[in-house]
C-alpha cells in the first residue's frame, strides 16, 4: 500500500473496523457472564463526567480528569484512580470502554497494576491482543463459581507483576492462562479443556 494520505486513511479505517469487530466479539462472549457488581447508574455518571474529554484518551489523562471520582460497588467503593492505569501506554477510545473496564473492579485493578508495571520496561511493549487476552483471563477467573473475593485475580496479577520485575519482560498470554488454570485446580475448581482457562 502506498505511503500517502489515501493509504494512511485506508489503514486507519481498516483498524477502526477491526476494533469494532473485536468489540462486538468480546460483547457476545460476555453475554452469558454473571452481572458485575457495579451499579449502572454509577457507570452512567462516570460516562457523563468523561464526555468533555477528547477520545482516545490515555489512562493518565482519565486519571487526571476523574481519578478522584468514586464508584459504588457491592461491598464498598473504589476511586477511579484505583481502577485505571496512570499510564500513557493504554488508551481508551470512548467513555463506554472506560465504563466496561471499571465494571469489574477486581479485573480493572489487576490490569492497572500490570499496565503500570509493563510501562516501566524500557524496550518492552504490552500489545493490544496480549492485553485483551490478559483481561479475558482475569474475567474468566472471576466467573469461576466458588472463588471468593476474587483472590485468584489478585494471585495471578501478583505473579505477572513479579515476572515483569524479575525478568524485565511481560509474560505471554498463554503463561498467564496456565497460571490462572493452575490456581483454579490447586483450589479444587475444575477447568474443562473447552474453556478459556482450559490450557
NUPA-384886 format. One line per 4 residues: number of its first residue (from 1); their letters; for each residue x, y, z of N, C-alpha, C, O. Coordinates in nm, 3 decimals. Each point is the difference from the previous one (the first is absolute). Example, Ala and Ser with C-alpha at 12.3 -4.5 7.8 and 13.67 -1.06 7.14 Angstrom:
2
1) AS) 1.319/-0.569/0.780/-0.089/0.119/0.000/0.090/0.120/0.000/0.104/-0.002/0.066 ~ -0.139/0.107/-0.138/0.082/0.119/0.006/-0.077/0.109/0.073/0.051/0.111/0.017
END
This chain:
199
1) XXXX) 0.085/-0.117/0.000/-0.085/0.117/0.000/0.089/0.123/0.000/0.101/0.006/0.071 ~ -0.138/0.092/-0.152/0.079/0.122/-0.011/-0.003/0.078/0.131/-0.100/0.002/0.072 ~ 0.214/0.061/-0.043/0.010/0.080/0.122/-0.039/0.144/-0.034/0.084/0.090/-0.001 ~ -0.212/-0.072/-0.027/-0.053/0.133/-0.026/-0.125/0.019/0.085/-0.036/-0.086/0.080
5) XXXX) -0.029/0.199/-0.097/-0.116/0.031/0.083/-0.110/-0.106/-0.013/-0.057/-0.042/0.100 ~ 0.028/-0.001/-0.223/-0.104/-0.101/-0.022/0.037/-0.133/0.066/-0.086/-0.066/0.058 ~ 0.211/0.027/-0.068/0.046/-0.125/0.061/-0.011/0.004/0.151/-0.044/-0.097/0.062 ~ 0.084/0.210/-0.003/-0.009/0.013/0.145/-0.145/0.003/0.046/-0.034/-0.058/0.103
9) XXXX) -0.052/0.126/-0.178/-0.143/0.003/0.035/-0.062/-0.138/-0.009/-0.081/-0.038/0.085 ~ 0.120/-0.039/-0.187/-0.052/-0.137/-0.013/0.047/-0.087/0.116/-0.078/-0.077/0.055 ~ 0.206/0.090/-0.017/0.051/-0.075/0.114/-0.076/0.036/0.127/-0.034/-0.088/0.079 ~ 0.009/0.216/-0.058/-0.073/0.043/0.120/-0.143/-0.053/-0.001/-0.051/-0.046/0.102
13) XXXX) -0.014/0.052/-0.218/-0.137/-0.052/-0.011/-0.003/-0.150/0.023/-0.091/-0.051/0.066 ~ 0.189/-0.021/-0.119/0.007/-0.145/0.020/0.020/-0.034/0.147/-0.062/-0.094/0.051 ~ 0.147/0.170/0.017/0.023/-0.025/0.143/-0.127/0.028/0.081/-0.032/-0.076/0.091 ~ -0.039/0.182/-0.124/-0.126/0.031/0.070/-0.102/-0.113/-0.021/-0.069/-0.038/0.094
17) XXXX) 0.060/-0.014/-0.217/-0.092/-0.109/-0.029/0.039/-0.125/0.080/-0.086/-0.066/0.057 ~ 0.216/0.034/-0.053/0.046/-0.117/0.076/-0.029/0.018/0.148/-0.038/-0.096/0.068 ~ 0.056/0.219/-0.016/-0.029/0.025/0.141/-0.149/-0.017/0.029/-0.036/-0.059/0.102 ~ -0.050/0.108/-0.190/-0.144/-0.018/0.019/-0.034/-0.149/0.000/-0.081/-0.046/0.081
21) XXXX) 0.142/-0.030/-0.173/-0.024/-0.145/-0.004/0.043/-0.067/0.129/-0.071/-0.086/0.052 ~ 0.188/0.126/0.001/0.047/-0.058/0.127/-0.094/0.035/0.114/-0.029/-0.084/0.085 ~ -0.020/0.210/-0.084/-0.091/0.042/0.107/-0.130/-0.079/-0.004/-0.052/-0.040/0.104 ~ -0.001/0.019/-0.225/-0.125/-0.078/-0.014/0.022/-0.143/0.045/-0.082/-0.056/0.072
25) XXXX) 0.194/-0.004/-0.113/0.030/-0.137/0.039/0.013/-0.012/0.152/-0.052/-0.093/0.061 ~ 0.123/0.189/-0.001/0.016/-0.003/0.146/-0.134/0.015/0.070/-0.025/-0.067/0.101 ~ -0.060/0.153/-0.152/-0.132/0.019/0.061/-0.083/-0.127/-0.008/-0.069/-0.037/0.095 ~ 0.075/-0.031/-0.210/-0.074/-0.125/-0.014/0.052/-0.106/0.096/-0.078/-0.077/0.056
29) XXXX) 0.209/0.072/-0.038/0.058/-0.098/0.092/-0.041/0.028/0.143/-0.012/-0.092/0.081 ~ -0.010/0.220/-0.047/-0.039/0.037/0.135/-0.150/-0.015/0.025/-0.046/0.019/0.112 ~ -0.029/-0.053/-0.214/-0.145/-0.005/0.010/-0.053/-0.092/0.108/-0.105/0.029/0.058 ~ 0.174/-0.137/-0.029/-0.051/-0.095/0.100/0.072/0.011/0.134/-0.014/-0.087/0.086
33) XXXX) 0.092/0.194/-0.067/0.070/0.018/0.126/-0.094/0.050/0.108/-0.106/0.056/-0.028 ~ 0.146/-0.078/0.152/-0.077/0.051/0.114/0.002/0.152/-0.001/0.094/0.062/-0.049 ~ -0.198/-0.002/0.102/-0.009/0.145/0.005/0.107/0.055/0.094/0.012/-0.046/0.113 ~ 0.066/0.143/-0.159/0.106/0.057/0.083/-0.056/0.078/0.119/-0.118/0.036/0.000
37) XXXX) 0.201/-0.011/0.099/-0.048/0.061/0.124/-0.015/0.152/-0.004/-0.040/0.059/0.100 ~ 0.070/0.008/-0.212/-0.007/0.146/-0.006/-0.137/0.042/-0.051/-0.052/-0.055/-0.097 ~ -0.005/0.154/0.164/-0.131/0.053/-0.036/0.008/0.076/-0.133/0.093/0.078/-0.023 ~ -0.190/-0.102/-0.065/-0.003/0.067/-0.130/-0.011/0.152/0.013/0.056/0.073/-0.082
41) XXXX) -0.127/-0.025/0.183/-0.013/0.145/0.019/0.137/0.063/0.028/0.028/0.110/-0.049 ~ 0.055/-0.178/0.125/0.135/0.052/0.028/0.082/0.006/-0.129/0.078/0.094/-0.020 ~ -0.094/-0.194/-0.066/0.072/0.000/-0.127/-0.051/0.110/-0.093/0.078/0.062/-0.071 ~ -0.209/-0.038/0.072/-0.056/0.109/-0.080/0.056/0.134/0.046/0.034/0.085/-0.082
45) XXXX) -0.024/-0.067/0.213/0.057/0.124/0.055/0.146/0.016/-0.042/0.045/0.110/-0.032 ~ 0.028/-0.220/0.034/0.141/0.004/-0.042/0.011/0.039/-0.147/0.082/0.085/-0.036 ~ -0.164/-0.145/-0.049/0.004/0.034/-0.143/-0.035/0.147/-0.023/0.059/0.065/-0.086 ~ -0.155/-0.013/0.161/-0.036/0.141/-0.012/0.119/0.088/0.039/0.026/0.101/-0.066
49) XXXX) 0.045/-0.138/0.170/0.117/0.076/0.043/0.112/-0.005/-0.104/0.082/0.092/-0.007 ~ -0.078/-0.199/-0.072/0.105/-0.016/-0.100/-0.030/0.070/-0.132/0.090/0.018/-0.082 ~ -0.215/0.022/0.060/-0.040/0.058/-0.129/0.083/0.121/-0.043/0.027/0.012/-0.119 ~ 0.014/0.077/0.209/0.079/0.115/-0.046/0.140/-0.036/-0.052/0.063/0.080/-0.069
53) XXXX) -0.014/-0.199/0.102/0.134/-0.040/-0.044/0.002/-0.034/-0.148/-0.103/-0.035/-0.059 ~ 0.220/0.046/-0.001/0.020/-0.040/-0.138/0.049/-0.145/-0.001/0.096/-0.034/0.069 ~ -0.164/-0.050/-0.147/0.038/-0.140/-0.009/0.061/-0.027/-0.136/-0.041/0.063/-0.098 ~ 0.139/-0.155/0.089/0.049/-0.086/0.107/0.075/0.078/0.107/0.066/0.100/-0.027
57) XXXX) -0.081/-0.149/0.149/0.066/0.061/0.115/0.082/-0.106/0.072/-0.044/-0.114/0.015 ~ 0.163/0.151/0.029/0.086/-0.094/0.071/-0.051/-0.019/0.142/-0.077/0.081/0.052 ~ 0.122/-0.188/0.010/-0.033/-0.022/0.140/0.043/0.116/0.086/-0.072/0.039/0.092 ~ 0.189/0.017/-0.121/0.050/0.114/0.078/-0.093/0.121/-0.012/-0.025/0.069/0.099
61) XXXX) -0.025/-0.043/-0.220/-0.093/0.112/-0.020/-0.131/-0.024/0.076/-0.056/0.093/0.058 ~ 0.008/-0.216/-0.061/-0.124/-0.032/0.070/0.016/0.013/0.151/-0.088/0.053/0.068 ~ 0.200/-0.101/-0.016/0.025/0.010/0.143/0.010/0.146/0.042/-0.051/0.038/0.105 ~ 0.116/0.044/-0.188/0.011/0.143/0.031/-0.138/0.067/0.001/-0.025/0.090/0.081
65) XXXX) -0.063/-0.133/-0.170/-0.132/0.065/-0.012/-0.101/-0.048/0.103/-0.073/0.081/0.058 ~ 0.068/-0.214/-0.034/-0.106/-0.055/0.087/0.053/-0.098/0.103/-0.077/-0.080/0.054 ~ 0.204/0.084/-0.027/0.062/-0.098/0.090/-0.056/-0.002/0.140/0.001/-0.105/0.065 ~ -0.050/0.220/-0.015/-0.052/0.004/0.135/-0.147/-0.040/0.009/-0.054/-0.014/0.110
69) XXXX) -0.011/-0.006/-0.223/-0.141/-0.042/-0.002/-0.011/-0.141/0.058/0.084/-0.086/-0.029 ~ -0.186/0.063/0.110/-0.018/-0.132/0.062/-0.112/-0.077/-0.068/-0.101/0.057/-0.041 ~ 0.122/-0.188/0.029/-0.096/-0.091/-0.061/-0.049/-0.093/0.109/0.079/-0.068/0.066 ~ -0.209/0.064/-0.046/-0.059/-0.089/0.101/-0.004/-0.142/-0.055/-0.046/-0.025/-0.111
73) XXXX) 0.095/-0.067/0.192/0.008/-0.141/-0.037/-0.061/-0.080/0.115/0.005/0.042/0.116 ~ -0.061/-0.157/-0.150/-0.051/-0.087/0.107/0.114/-0.025/0.098/0.102/-0.058/-0.038 ~ -0.119/0.100/0.160/0.103/-0.022/0.100/0.096/0.116/0.019/0.099/-0.015/0.073 ~ -0.123/0.131/-0.135/0.089/0.112/0.022/0.002/0.097/-0.116/-0.088/-0.001/-0.086
77) XXXX) 0.191/0.086/0.084/0.017/0.096/-0.108/0.145/-0.002/-0.046/0.091/-0.037/0.074 ~ -0.072/0.077/-0.199/0.134/0.012/-0.059/0.011/0.139/-0.060/-0.095/0.050/-0.060 ~ 0.210/0.011/0.074/0.029/0.123/-0.075/0.045/-0.043/-0.139/0.062/-0.105/-0.016 ~ -0.093/0.186/-0.083/0.038/-0.033/-0.138/0.152/-0.017/-0.010/0.047/-0.083/-0.078
81) XXXX) 0.029/0.161/0.154/0.145/-0.012/-0.002/0.047/-0.140/0.041/0.110/-0.042/-0.038 ~ -0.192/-0.031/0.115/0.034/-0.136/0.041/-0.032/-0.103/-0.108/0.041/-0.116/0.011 ~ -0.115/0.158/-0.115/-0.047/-0.094/-0.101/0.061/0.020/-0.138/0.000/-0.092/-0.082 ~ 0.052/0.210/0.055/0.058/0.030/-0.131/0.149/0.026/0.013/0.044/0.060/0.099
85) XXXX) 0.035/-0.104/-0.197/0.144/0.020/0.010/0.040/0.146/-0.018/-0.048/0.067/-0.092 ~ 0.133/-0.019/0.177/0.055/0.133/-0.015/0.120/-0.014/-0.093/0.116/0.007/0.041 ~ -0.149/-0.028/-0.169/0.103/-0.033/-0.099/-0.042/0.054/-0.136/-0.118/0.015/-0.029 ~ 0.217/0.014/-0.054/-0.026/0.046/-0.137/-0.008/-0.116/-0.099/-0.043/0.019/-0.114
89) XXXX) 0.083/-0.137/0.155/0.007/-0.113/-0.092/-0.135/-0.064/-0.030/-0.010/-0.080/-0.092 ~ -0.095/0.115/0.168/-0.132/-0.054/-0.028/-0.096/0.115/-0.025/-0.009/0.094/0.079 ~ -0.063/-0.104/-0.192/-0.097/0.103/-0.036/-0.138/-0.063/-0.014/-0.014/-0.116/-0.036 ~ -0.086/0.195/0.066/-0.139/-0.042/-0.013/-0.064/0.084/-0.110/0.016/0.122/-0.003
93) XXXX) -0.088/-0.188/-0.088/-0.056/0.068/-0.116/-0.133/0.069/0.026/-0.042/0.084/-0.081 ~ -0.025/-0.116/0.191/-0.130/0.059/0.028/-0.033/-0.016/0.148/0.054/-0.088/0.066 ~ -0.142/0.175/-0.013/-0.041/-0.012/0.140/-0.059/-0.138/0.033/0.019/-0.050/0.111 ~ -0.090/-0.010/-0.205/-0.060/-0.132/0.025/0.107/-0.106/0.028/-0.023/-0.092/0.078
97) XXXX) 0.140/0.105/-0.140/0.108/-0.096/0.025/0.059/0.020/0.140/0.045/-0.096/0.062 ~ -0.045/0.219/-0.014/0.044/0.026/0.137/-0.098/-0.066/0.097/0.041/-0.065/0.096 ~ -0.170/0.083/-0.122/-0.103/-0.063/0.086/0.014/-0.151/0.000/-0.012/-0.064/0.104 ~ 0.037/0.008/-0.222/0.014/-0.146/-0.010/0.116/-0.048/0.087/-0.008/-0.106/0.062
101) XXXX) 0.117/0.183/-0.058/0.116/-0.039/0.081/-0.034/0.005/0.148/0.030/-0.095/0.073 ~ -0.092/0.203/-0.026/-0.023/0.013/0.144/-0.119/-0.084/0.047/-0.023/-0.012/0.120 ~ -0.051/-0.045/-0.213/-0.116/-0.084/0.035/0.042/-0.119/0.087/-0.077/-0.046/0.084 ~ 0.197/-0.003/-0.104/0.053/-0.112/0.079/0.123/0.050/0.076/0.112/-0.006/-0.052
105) XXXX) -0.132/0.054/0.173/0.111/0.063/0.074/0.121/-0.089/0.021/0.113/0.048/-0.008 ~ -0.132/-0.177/0.035/0.116/-0.088/0.021/0.084/-0.011/-0.127/0.122/0.003/0.006 ~ -0.189/-0.014/-0.120/0.070/-0.008/-0.129/0.069/0.133/-0.029/0.115/0.002/-0.042 ~ -0.186/0.109/0.065/0.057/0.133/-0.025/0.124/0.024/0.084/0.100/0.054/-0.048
109) XXXX) -0.107/-0.092/0.174/0.115/0.019/0.090/0.120/-0.082/-0.047/0.113/0.048/0.001 ~ -0.139/-0.172/-0.040/0.109/-0.086/-0.049/0.063/0.058/-0.127/0.122/0.005/-0.012 ~ -0.206/0.038/-0.082/0.052/0.055/-0.125/0.075/0.130/0.025/0.102/0.025/-0.065 ~ -0.148/0.056/0.157/0.070/0.124/0.036/0.142/-0.032/0.046/0.096/0.061/-0.047
113) XXXX) -0.084/-0.156/0.139/0.132/-0.036/0.052/0.092/-0.049/-0.110/0.118/0.036/-0.005 ~ -0.171/-0.119/-0.084/0.082/-0.059/-0.106/0.042/0.106/-0.102/0.117/0.004/-0.039 ~ -0.210/0.081/-0.003/0.033/0.105/-0.097/0.106/0.094/0.058/0.096/0.035/-0.068 ~ -0.112/0.004/0.194/0.097/0.090/0.062/0.136/-0.068/0.016/0.103/0.065/-0.017
117) XXXX) -0.101/-0.194/0.049/0.128/-0.072/0.010/0.066/-0.014/-0.137/0.121/0.017/-0.013 ~ -0.202/-0.048/-0.090/0.055/-0.017/-0.134/0.054/0.132/-0.055/0.096/0.000/-0.076 ~ -0.156/0.110/0.116/0.046/0.130/-0.051/0.139/0.037/0.052/0.067/0.084/-0.058 ~ -0.023/-0.147/0.167/0.133/0.028/0.053/0.110/-0.067/-0.082/0.118/0.034/0.015
121) XXXX) -0.154/-0.130/-0.100/0.099/-0.071/-0.080/0.041/0.086/-0.119/-0.086/0.051/-0.072 ~ 0.218/-0.034/0.051/0.044/0.091/-0.105/-0.026/-0.050/-0.142/-0.033/0.080/-0.088 ~ 0.047/-0.208/0.063/-0.009/-0.050/-0.137/-0.109/-0.105/-0.018/0.007/-0.082/-0.091 ~ -0.106/0.086/0.175/-0.105/-0.102/-0.004/-0.132/0.066/-0.033/-0.033/0.106/0.053
125) XXXX) -0.043/-0.170/-0.142/-0.132/0.052/-0.035/-0.106/-0.099/0.045/0.012/-0.120/-0.023 ~ -0.115/0.172/0.085/-0.113/-0.079/0.044/-0.109/0.021/-0.104/-0.082/0.091/0.013 ~ 0.081/-0.176/-0.116/-0.087/0.017/-0.115/-0.148/-0.017/0.030/-0.037/-0.058/0.102 ~ -0.045/0.108/-0.192/-0.145/0.000/0.018/-0.056/-0.142/0.011/-0.081/-0.027/0.089
129) XXXX) 0.123/-0.064/-0.176/-0.055/-0.136/0.005/0.043/-0.070/0.129/-0.078/-0.075/0.059 ~ 0.200/0.098/-0.015/0.047/-0.057/0.125/-0.079/0.059/0.117/-0.040/-0.072/0.092 ~ 0.018/0.201/-0.097/-0.078/0.069/0.103/-0.141/-0.060/0.008/-0.049/-0.028/0.109 ~ -0.015/0.009/-0.224/-0.135/-0.057/-0.003/-0.002/-0.142/0.055/-0.094/-0.039/0.069
133) XXXX) 0.197/-0.039/-0.100/0.007/-0.137/0.051/0.016/-0.002/0.153/-0.062/-0.081/0.068 ~ 0.145/0.171/-0.015/0.015/0.009/0.146/-0.134/0.034/0.064/-0.041/-0.063/0.098 ~ -0.026/0.164/-0.154/-0.128/0.043/0.057/-0.103/-0.113/-0.007/-0.076/-0.020/0.095 ~ 0.074/-0.051/-0.204/-0.093/-0.113/-0.013/0.031/-0.108/0.103/-0.091/-0.061/0.056
137) XXXX) 0.217/0.037/-0.031/0.040/-0.098/0.102/-0.050/0.041/0.137/-0.053/-0.082/0.075 ~ 0.070/0.209/-0.040/-0.048/0.047/0.130/-0.152/-0.007/0.010/-0.054/-0.035/0.105 ~ -0.015/0.069/-0.214/-0.147/-0.012/0.002/-0.041/-0.145/0.021/-0.093/-0.029/0.074 ~ 0.164/-0.063/-0.140/-0.031/-0.142/0.016/0.023/-0.045/0.144/-0.078/-0.079/0.054
141) XXXX) 0.183/0.131/0.008/0.025/-0.033/0.142/-0.113/0.048/0.089/-0.041/-0.072/0.092 ~ -0.010/0.192/-0.117/-0.109/0.051/0.084/-0.129/-0.076/-0.022/-0.087/-0.002/0.086 ~ 0.075/-0.062/-0.202/-0.123/-0.074/-0.031/0.000/-0.143/0.054/-0.103/-0.067/-0.003 ~ 0.218/0.020/0.051/0.005/-0.136/0.054/-0.084/-0.005/0.127/0.024/0.074/0.095
145) XXXX) -0.123/-0.161/-0.096/-0.089/-0.011/0.115/0.078/-0.040/0.124/0.081/-0.092/-0.003 ~ -0.105/0.163/0.111/0.058/-0.039/0.128/0.125/0.074/0.039/0.039/-0.004/0.117 ~ 0.028/0.072/-0.211/0.119/0.075/0.038/-0.047/0.126/0.070/-0.070/0.083/-0.059 ~ 0.107/-0.069/0.184/-0.045/0.112/0.081/0.095/0.118/-0.008/0.122/-0.016/-0.010
149) XXXX) -0.181/0.135/0.016/0.075/0.125/0.008/0.102/0.017/-0.112/0.097/0.075/0.016 ~ -0.116/-0.142/-0.126/0.089/0.014/-0.115/0.147/-0.022/0.036/0.089/0.062/-0.056 ~ -0.067/-0.152/0.151/0.137/-0.027/0.045/0.085/-0.050/-0.116/0.119/0.032/-0.007 ~ -0.177/-0.110/-0.082/0.076/-0.051/-0.114/0.052/0.110/-0.089/0.112/-0.008/-0.051
153) XXXX) -0.192/0.112/0.032/0.043/0.113/-0.082/0.121/0.067/0.065/0.098/0.031/-0.068 ~ -0.104/-0.009/0.198/0.112/0.063/0.070/0.126/-0.086/-0.006/0.110/0.051/-0.023 ~ -0.126/-0.181/0.043/0.117/-0.091/-0.002/0.066/-0.001/-0.137/0.122/0.010/-0.010 ~ -0.202/-0.021/-0.095/0.057/-0.005/-0.135/0.059/0.136/-0.038/0.104/0.006/-0.065
157) XXXX) -0.170/0.104/0.104/0.056/0.133/-0.027/0.135/0.017/0.072/0.094/0.054/-0.057 ~ -0.086/-0.101/0.182/0.128/0.005/0.073/0.107/-0.077/-0.076/0.113/0.047/-0.013 ~ -0.149/-0.165/-0.037/0.094/-0.082/-0.075/0.050/0.074/-0.124/0.120/-0.001/-0.029 ~ -0.212/0.064/-0.044/0.039/0.073/-0.123/0.093/0.116/0.035/0.103/0.018/-0.064
161) XXXX) -0.140/0.061/0.164/0.083/0.115/0.037/0.138/-0.046/0.048/0.100/0.062/-0.033 ~ -0.094/-0.170/0.109/0.129/-0.055/0.043/0.085/-0.042/-0.120/0.120/0.027/-0.004 ~ -0.183/-0.093/-0.093/0.073/-0.042/-0.121/0.052/0.120/-0.077/0.113/-0.002/-0.049 ~ -0.193/0.108/0.039/0.044/0.121/-0.071/0.122/0.058/0.070/0.096/0.041/-0.066
165) XXXX) -0.099/-0.036/0.198/0.113/0.059/0.075/0.124/-0.088/-0.005/0.111/0.050/-0.017 ~ -0.130/-0.182/0.031/0.114/-0.091/0.004/0.065/-0.019/-0.137/0.122/0.001/-0.012 ~ -0.204/-0.018/-0.090/0.052/-0.034/-0.133/0.005/0.119/-0.095/0.052/-0.011/-0.111 ~ -0.107/0.125/0.155/-0.007/0.119/-0.082/-0.065/-0.027/-0.135/0.044/0.049/-0.104
169) XXXX) -0.151/-0.128/0.110/-0.078/-0.032/-0.120/-0.141/-0.038/0.045/-0.019/-0.057/0.108 ~ -0.078/0.090/-0.192/-0.138/-0.037/0.028/-0.017/-0.147/-0.037/0.036/-0.038/-0.111 ~ -0.089/-0.045/0.201/-0.020/-0.141/-0.035/-0.102/-0.014/-0.112/-0.084/0.087/-0.021 ~ 0.093/-0.198/-0.050/-0.094/-0.026/-0.108/-0.140/-0.028/0.053/-0.017/-0.041/0.115
173) XXXX) -0.083/0.064/-0.199/-0.138/-0.019/0.043/-0.030/-0.146/0.033/-0.081/-0.028/0.088 ~ 0.145/-0.065/-0.158/-0.020/-0.143/0.031/0.055/-0.033/0.138/-0.057/-0.080/0.073 ~ 0.169/0.143/-0.037/0.057/-0.023/0.133/-0.094/0.051/0.109/-0.015/-0.063/0.105 ~ -0.049/0.176/-0.131/-0.093/0.056/0.097/-0.123/-0.091/0.012/-0.049/-0.024/0.110
177) XXXX) 0.001/-0.026/-0.223/-0.114/-0.094/0.004/0.038/-0.126/0.077/-0.080/-0.051/0.078 ~ 0.200/0.000/-0.101/0.045/-0.120/0.073/0.005/0.026/0.151/-0.042/-0.084/0.080 ~ 0.092/0.201/-0.043/0.009/0.035/0.142/-0.139/0.009/0.061/-0.021/-0.045/0.113 ~ -0.073/0.104/-0.186/-0.138/0.011/0.049/-0.063/-0.138/0.014/-0.067/-0.028/0.099
181) XXXX) 0.089/-0.059/-0.197/-0.054/-0.136/0.006/0.062/-0.077/0.116/-0.068/-0.075/0.070 ~ 0.197/0.094/-0.049/0.070/-0.066/0.110/-0.060/0.043/0.134/-0.024/-0.082/0.088 ~ -0.001/0.213/-0.074/-0.061/0.050/0.123/-0.135/-0.067/0.022/-0.029/-0.047/0.111 ~ -0.053/0.042/-0.214/-0.134/-0.060/0.013/0.009/-0.146/0.041/-0.070/-0.044/0.091
185) XXXX) 0.156/-0.030/-0.157/0.012/-0.144/0.029/0.054/-0.023/0.141/-0.043/-0.092/0.069 ~ 0.139/0.175/-0.027/0.055/-0.015/0.135/-0.105/0.029/0.108/0.013/-0.048/0.113 ~ -0.115/0.124/-0.147/-0.104/0.035/0.095/-0.129/-0.079/-0.023/-0.107/0.038/0.048 ~ 0.119/-0.148/-0.123/-0.111/-0.092/-0.015/-0.106/0.039/-0.100/-0.111/-0.054/0.004
189) XXXX) 0.141/0.146/-0.094/-0.097/0.040/-0.102/0.036/-0.066/-0.131/0.111/0.015/-0.051 ~ -0.205/-0.088/-0.003/0.024/-0.073/-0.125/-0.004/0.096/-0.118/-0.091/0.083/-0.011 ~ 0.188/-0.095/-0.076/0.006/0.078/-0.122/-0.004/-0.098/-0.117/0.086/-0.087/-0.012 ~ -0.187/0.101/-0.073/-0.013/-0.089/-0.116/0.093/0.046/-0.112/0.036/0.118/-0.007
193) XXXX) 0.002/-0.211/-0.078/0.090/0.032/-0.111/-0.061/0.095/-0.102/0.073/0.069/-0.071 ~ -0.206/-0.064/0.062/-0.064/0.087/-0.098/-0.026/0.142/0.054/-0.061/0.082/-0.069 ~ 0.107/-0.053/0.189/-0.013/0.133/0.058/0.126/0.082/-0.027/0.105/-0.055/-0.033 ~ -0.117/0.186/0.048/0.114/0.089/-0.024/0.120/-0.038/0.087/0.114/0.005/-0.047
197) XXX) -0.138/-0.041/0.171/0.110/-0.037/0.091/0.045/-0.144/-0.018/0.099/-0.040/0.060 ~ -0.168/-0.038/-0.140/0.034/-0.141/-0.019/0.115/-0.019/-0.093/-0.017/-0.046/-0.113 ~ 0.134/0.079/0.160/0.119/-0.006/-0.083/0.096/-0.105/0.053/0.107/-0.021/-0.056
END
